[in-house]
Amino acid sequence: MLKLDTSIRIPPLIKRNTVYFAIAQAFVGMGTQMTPTLGAIMVVRLLGSASLAGIGTSILGVGRFLVAYPVGKINDTYGRKVGMILGLLLSLIASLIIGLSISLVSFPLFLVGMVIFGLGVGAGEQLSHREFSRAIYDRNMFFCFPISGLINLSKSSHDALLHYVLSG
């Protein structure tokens, strides 16, 4: 059995940032997972037909595509924190617009909200993809990804990954 060195203490700042990062990623992940289900339900409610039920998921993908390079440039210029906050703000604004579209029964307003939501989700995901691709080529992380893939990111490997990402 692998014995971990418990004499290494994680600084409080790293712990705090890990919690913030995990919360932000959870919100981004929720948006990605809820769009195929709630988006379809909203389209049926707005149009009275399921003929365009998948449009929310399609628009989310287009928004994620459109924002990838601009947010990458923002992350490189101003830092990861700015990129993450931008993504969360766009998602918040879009959620309010989508909620308003349901209240007003406005399909065009729903489409605008979904485009903005796709931009926000894409901005949040840009950060995680950048860090993942950077970490996967680092020789210090050689065993982390194959093992975590097999055990579905157990707590210890997940904590090690987050510690590496936030301290890098």
C-alpha positions in Angstrom: 0.0 0.0 0.0 1.2 3.5 -0.9 2.1 5.5 2.2 1.5 9.3 2.0 3.8 11.8 3.6 1.6 13.7 6.0 4.3 16.1 7.2 3.6 18.4 4.2 1.1 21.0 5.2 -1.1 22.7 2.7 -1.2 26.5 3.2 -4.6 28.0 4.1 -4.6 30.1 1.0 -4.3 27.0 -1.2 -7.2 25.4 0.8 -9.4 28.4 0.4 -8.7 28.7 -3.3 -9.4 25.0 -3.8 -12.8 25.5 -2.3 -13.5 28.5 -4.4 -12.3 26.7 -7.6 -14.4 23.6 -6.8 -17.6 25.7 -6.2 -17.1 27.6 -9.4 -16.5 24.4 -11.4 -19.6 22.9 -9.8 -21.7 25.8 -11.0 -20.2 25.6 -14.5 -20.8 21.8 -14.6 -24.4 22.2 -13.5 -25.1 24.5 -16.4 -23.7 22.1 -18.9 -25.7 19.2 -17.4 -29.0 21.0 -17.0 -29.2 22.5 -20.5 -30.2 19.3 -22.4 -33.0 18.6 -19.9 -34.3 22.0 -18.8 -33.6 23.6 -22.2 -35.8 21.1 -23.9 -38.6 21.5 -21.4 -38.4 25.3 -21.8 -38.6 25.1 -25.6 -41.6 22.8 -25.4 -43.3 25.2 -23.0 -42.5 28.3 -25.2 -43.4 26.8 -28.6 -45.9 24.1 -27.6 -44.0 21.6 -29.7 -40.9 19.4 -29.3 -39.7 20.1 -32.9 -36.8 22.4 -31.6 -36.3 20.7 -28.3 -32.5 20.3 -28.9 -31.8 23.9 -29.8 -30.7 24.8 -26.3 -28.0 22.2 -26.3 -26.9 23.2 -29.8 -26.7 26.9 -28.9 -24.7 26.1 -25.8 -22.2 24.3 -28.0 -21.9 27.2 -30.4 -21.4 29.7 -27.5 -18.7 27.5 -26.0 -17.0 27.5 -29.4 -17.2 31.2 -29.9 -15.8 32.1 -26.5 -12.8 29.7 -26.5 -10.1 31.9 -28.0 -11.2 35.3 -26.6 -11.4 33.9 -23.0 -8.0 32.2 -23.5 -6.6 35.6 -24.4 -8.3 37.1 -21.3 -6.9 34.4 -19.1 -3.4 34.9 -20.5 -3.5 38.7 -20.2 -5.4 39.3 -17.0 -5.2 35.9 -15.2 -7.4 32.9 -14.6 -9.5 34.6 -11.9 -10.7 37.2 -14.3 -11.7 34.6 -16.8 -13.6 32.5 -14.2 -15.4 35.6 -12.9 -16.3 36.6 -16.4 -17.8 33.2 -17.1 -19.8 33.2 -13.9 -21.1 36.7 -14.5 -22.2 35.8 -18.1 -23.9 32.7 -16.8 -25.7 34.7 -14.1 -26.9 37.3 -16.6 -28.0 34.6 -19.0 -29.9 32.7 -16.3 -31.9 35.9 -15.5 -32.6 36.4 -19.2 -33.7 32.8 -19.7 -36.0 33.1 -16.6 -37.5 36.3 -17.9 -38.1 34.6 -21.3 -40.2 32.0 -19.6 -42.1 34.6 -17.7 -42.8 36.6 -20.8 -43.2 33.5 -23.0 -40.7 34.8 -25.5 -38.8 32.3 -27.6 -36.4 34.9 -29.2 -35.4 36.1 -25.7 -34.8 32.5 -24.7 -32.4 32.1 -27.7 -30.5 35.3 -26.7 -30.2 34.0 -23.1 -29.0 30.6 -24.3 -26.3 32.2 -26.5 -25.0 34.3 -23.5 -25.3 31.2 -21.3 -23.1 29.2 -23.7 -20.6 32.0 -23.7 -20.5 31.9 -19.8 -20.2 28.1 -19.6 -17.5 28.2 -22.3 -15.6 30.8 -20.4 -15.7 28.7 -17.2 -14.7 25.6 -19.0 -11.8 27.2 -20.8 -10.0 27.5 -17.5 -10.4 23.8 -16.6 -9.4 22.6 -20.0 -6.3 24.9 -20.0 -5.1 23.6 -16.6 -5.9 20.0 -17.5 -3.8 20.1 -20.7 -1.0 21.9 -19.0 -0.9 19.3 -16.1 -1.2 16.3 -18.3 2.2 17.0 -19.9 3.9 17.8 -16.7 6.2 14.9 -15.7 5.3 15.4 -12.0 1.7 14.4 -12.8 2.7 11.3 -14.9 0.7 8.9 -12.8 -2.2 11.1 -11.7 -4.4 11.0 -14.8 -4.2 7.2 -15.6 -4.9 6.3 -12.0 -7.6 8.9 -11.5 -9.3 7.8 -14.7 -9.4 4.2 -13.3 -10.7 5.1 -9.9 -12.9 8.0 -11.0 -10.8 10.7 -9.2 -10.7 9.3 -5.7 -10.5 11.9 -3.0 -6.7 11.7 -2.7 -5.9 12.0 -6.4 -8.6 14.7 -6.8 -7.0 16.7 -3.9 -3.6 16.2 -5.4 -4.8 17.4 -8.8 -6.5 20.5 -7.4 -3.5 21.3 -5.2 -1.2 21.2 -8.3 -3.6 23.3 -10.5 -4.1 26.0 -7.9 -0.5 26.2 -6.8 0.9 26.3 -10.4 
